[in-house]
Amino acid sequence: MDKPHDLRTKLVTAVFIVFIGGLFLLNRITVSPDFLSGERRLPAKLPQFSAETILSGEFMDKFNSYAADNFLFREGFRKISSYLVFYVFQQTDKNGLYMDKYGAGRFEQVNAESVKQIAEKIKSISGVLDGVDIYYAFIPDKSIYSDRKMPGFDPALTERLLTEAPGMDSYVFIPLTEALNADSYYRTDLHWDQAKLDGVLQALGSSMGFDVDLSLYTQRYAGSLKGVYAGQLALPIGTDSIYYYTNPSLSASYFLNGNTELTPRCALYEDKLLSGFDAYDFFLLGAQPLVILENEDKTDGKELYLFRDSFSSSLAPLLAEAYSKVFLIDLRYIDMRTLSRYVEFKPGSDALFLYSTLILNNADILY
């Protein structure tokens, strides 16, 4: 017998067992994270152990997710993985996430059936807005402006799906693709930058008959934003600066999640949310069922009903310069029956349906 070889084999086996066993013990005594802040989600929970879940394979499927989310040194391994993908193997993307000179983003294709459902939702709601002018638009995903050539969001297909749906020719479609560019979005996040929406305001105003005068606003610096893509990539790609516009004639009322009454005349921006898990919530307190912006300098009584997602939190304070009131309505959190208690739709006003890929590809989340 080759004793040195046998000794080496035993030594390697012992080191392997100690390494694996040590990791196992460390994972057992380490407290599992309550929240995966980099990915902005809850970690997977330990699945229920039973004969049924074992035989069906459900237990192992869910256990794999649980083990990956709760593994010690998980963030370090995620960072190493991203470095290998982009800098060693020189790949274009990692699970759809990409980086280019404009920042980070995600390649995500259009869900055609979901977009068709959005068209149906627009028609259904517009049918009860008597005497209100109806407009609709979509916010193109930032990936279409990337210098990476990968299949992703298709604005031409999205436009056809919306405009060619039966009955949609009764409303006015406003294209925004040419009104934006790669620089219009934050480098580390999916959202657009309020300070760079001049083209969007011009495109909307040209169709809807208004002109926003940004000279009435004061631009200020709020702080930094580390966007969702920075956390998902687990790479040090920096942060964005949040600049915002203020106008003393504007105030906001909020129908907050979990409340039954409007909270009147509040600020449009909230500094304390800059240090939260999503700094973009600085704009209009983030996701809320209903927000009403009032402009005391506008006395013609014309209102805007903005059916929106998170992107409009930063756009609406600029649109408010052209209307007496702007109602931000998020149908993920409020239905039309509840909305009717707080909003009386006025003839002669405008309604704008404005959705990003967050909603276009997930129509089922709307009431």
Summary of the structure (lengths in Angstrom):
residues: 367
radius of gyration: 24.9
end to end distance: 74.3
largest distance: 98.4
contacts: 1097
relative contact order: 0.12
helix: 41%
strand: 19%
